[in-house]
């Protein structure tokens, strides 16, 4: 299964291929979410509407980056370019990165983070941030390895749920 069916192949050899999915790649994006993300998150009985995914991928503020190895999606990263009300450079909100268990510790996570950084810089972002729990040692190591600097020790997140 090649990920992209929009004329941009992502298949063939053993090295990971990193690609930002865009409008036209919605079928590949749905497969990645349903076959990789939902499986890792243990989400059952949910599907993604391709029309919704097309709209998501068409918005240039949203970044969906996928790693493919030998025709298999093995990792992904999501990010959102946030505009600022003060007119300063936008900020990349690095929302999530994940790599399939059997492909971890091979540099794929770092390659996804590096590509998100590259895209953020190219699109005028002045910085990038990612929230994580300090207890998530794997994430902390990945972000450090990719050049991230740890924020304040007392940092936390607040949530509003409805």
C-alpha positions in Angstrom: 0.0 0.0 0.0 1.6 3.3 -1.1 0.5 6.1 1.2 0.0 8.8 -1.4 -2.1 8.2 -4.4 -1.9 11.8 -5.6 1.1 11.3 -7.8 3.6 11.7 -4.9 4.8 8.1 -4.1 5.9 7.2 -0.6 6.9 3.6 -1.1 9.6 1.3 -2.2 12.7 1.1 0.0 13.6 0.5 3.6 14.5 4.0 4.6 11.7 6.1 6.0 10.1 8.6 3.6 8.6 11.7 5.3 5.8 13.5 3.6 3.4 16.2 4.5 -0.1 15.1 3.4 -2.1 17.8 1.6 -5.5 18.1 0.0 -5.8 15.2 -2.4 -4.1 12.8 0.1 -7.3 12.4 2.2 -7.6 8.6 1.5 -4.0 8.1 2.7 -4.6 10.3 5.7 -7.8 8.4 6.7 -5.8 5.1 6.5 -3.0 6.5 8.7 -5.5 7.8 11.3 -7.6 4.6 11.3 -4.9 2.0 10.9 -2.1 3.6 12.9 -3.3 6.3 15.3 -6.5 4.7 16.3 -4.7 1.3 16.8 -2.0 2.9 19.0 -4.6 4.8 20.9 -6.9 1.7 21.2 -9.8 3.6 19.6 -12.4 1.1 18.4 -15.6 1.6 16.3 -14.7 5.1 15.0 -14.0 6.1 11.4 -12.8 9.3 9.8 -14.9 11.0 7.2 -12.8 11.5 4.0 -14.6 14.8 3.3 -13.6 16.1 6.7 -10.0 15.0 6.2 -10.0 16.8 2.8 -11.0 20.0 4.5 -8.4 19.5 7.2 -5.6 18.9 4.7 -6.6 21.9 2.6 -6.0 24.3 5.4 -2.3 25.4 5.2 -2.2 26.1 8.9 -2.6 22.4 9.7 0.3 20.0 9.3 -0.1 16.2 9.0 3.3 14.6 8.4 3.6 10.8 7.8 6.6 8.4 7.8 6.4 5.5 5.4 8.7 2.4 5.4 8.3 -0.2 2.7 4.8 0.9 1.8 3.7 0.9 5.5 2.8 4.0 7.4 4.9 3.8 10.6 4.6 7.2 12.2 3.0 10.6 12.0 3.1 14.1 13.5 0.5 16.8 13.8 1.1 20.5 14.1 -0.9 23.7 13.9 0.5 27.1 12.9 -0.9 29.6 15.3 -1.2 33.3 14.3 -0.5 35.9 16.9 -2.7 38.9 17.6 0.3 41.1 18.2 1.6 40.8 14.6 4.7 38.8 15.6 5.8 35.7 13.8 3.3 32.8 14.1 4.1 29.9 16.4 4.0 26.2 15.6 2.0 24.2 18.1 3.5 20.7 17.8 0.5 18.7 18.9 1.5 15.0 18.6 4.0 12.6 17.3 3.8 8.8 17.3 5.8 5.9 15.8 4.5 2.3 15.6 6.1 0.1 18.3 8.1 -2.1 15.9 9.7 0.9 14.3 10.8 2.9 17.4 14.4 3.7 18.2 15.3 4.0 14.5 15.2 7.8 14.1 11.7 8.0 12.7 10.3 10.1 15.5 13.2 12.5 15.2 12.8 12.7 11.4 9.2 13.7 11.9 10.0 16.4 14.4 12.8 17.7 12.2 10.5 17.9 9.2 7.9 19.7 11.3 10.6 22.2 12.4 11.7 22.7 8.8 8.1 23.3 7.6 7.5 25.7 10.5 10.6 27.8 9.7 9.7 27.8 6.0 6.2 29.1 6.8 7.5 31.9 8.9 7.1 30.5 12.4 9.3 32.1 15.0 9.3 29.1 17.3 7.6 25.8 18.0 6.3 24.3 21.3 5.0 20.9 22.4 3.3 20.1 25.7 4.2 16.9 27.4 4.3 15.3 30.8 7.7 15.2 32.5 7.0 11.6 33.3 7.0 10.7 29.6 10.7 9.9 29.4 10.6 8.8 25.8 9.0 12.1 24.6 11.4 14.1 26.7 14.4 12.3 25.2 13.0 12.7 21.7 12.4 16.5 22.1 15.8 17.0 23.6 17.4 15.0 20.8 15.6 17.2 18.2 17.0 20.4 19.8 14.0 21.3 22.0 14.7 23.2 25.2 12.8 22.3 28.4 10.5 25.0 29.7 9.9 26.1 33.2 9.8 23.3 35.8 6.4 24.4 37.1 4.7 24.4 33.7 1.4 22.6 33.4 -1.7 22.6 31.2 -5.3 23.5 32.0 -8.2 21.9 30.1 -11.8 22.9 29.5 -13.9 19.9 28.6 -17.5 20.0 27.3 
